[in-house]
């Protein structure tokens, strides 16, 4: 590992030198590419240098422990122990930093929420999830942009999709894919009986042309009037866009913008991300040797989490974590769960690397 880190540091220093080269600075594309690579290595290099400093202190203290002066020897022993512990801690941190990084982690993300089993209560729960994610995104410094919403009479959603923009958005949301289950007494239930309903969440990284290119000849693009609640503009103009990918039958609707061109642009982004996701899933299934970790990114057919209102708890079934702070959780304070999922995923990857 140390040899690999030394090579990374050497490469980092070369990039650092390039960034001060006038010919590189004058070429914005080249400069941006080098700066991106420089930034990607910066954290691990800083941590490696921290390790080397602790190692040097450890070796110096080891030499000083042979001193005949008892006070000096005691001081050396303290330095020896402190630096040894620091080296062990930093080694573990470096192992995590050297794990293969998900290439999608820094990308914007498209989130699609659909009502599952449970009728109107499921649609209302989809609305709860939409509010939860948008509150969390905005509190985390991300920007949310609605793509499409199919609302119900009581204010829930049959389906709603939106984009979360900002560096690292996918890394914070990628474990939310799957079936979310709610247990609570519906507002429409006069007998006070607890009902179980579900909503499904799909999390897709926004794709770029270098990742995946659409074949426009495979798309059927039509325009239609917006449907559902939404003000006077709804149903008056044909600004909504529907795109069908003919080979797969995938359908994308976008009706949030008044501009037909803006709706088309958003719909194409969603279609591209869905097809890219489909392609990646097919690759994962065909590569039997590359088994996904236990956490994975959440199969959409898998029940991943339960929100139990009577008991005020939320439980993630993948990592067995329960939080008794449901009200805070659905108000967007989901960091503790997100961090636990990321930590569990890293642990699985470290374990797989040791086998």
Secondary structure as UniProt FT lines:
FT   HELIX           2..18
FT   TURN            19..20
FT   HELIX           22..25
FT   HELIX           28..64
FT   TURN            65..66
FT   HELIX           70..97
FT   TURN            103..106
FT   STRAND          109..115
FT   HELIX           119..139
FT   TURN            140..141
FT   STRAND          143..151
FT   TURN            153..154
FT   STRAND          157..165
FT   TURN            167..168
FT   HELIX           169..173
FT   HELIX           174..176
FT   STRAND          178..185
FT   TURN            187..188
FT   TURN            190..191
FT   STRAND          194..205
FT   TURN            209..211
FT   HELIX           216..218
FT   STRAND          219..224
FT   TURN            232..236
FT   STRAND          240..245
FT   TURN            246..249
FT   STRAND          250..254
FT   HELIX           260..286
FT   TURN            288..289
FT   TURN            296..297
FT   TURN            300..301
FT   STRAND          303..308
FT   TURN            309..312
FT   STRAND          313..316
FT   TURN            317..320
FT   STRAND          321..323
FT   HELIX           326..330
FT   TURN            331..332
FT   HELIX           335..354
//
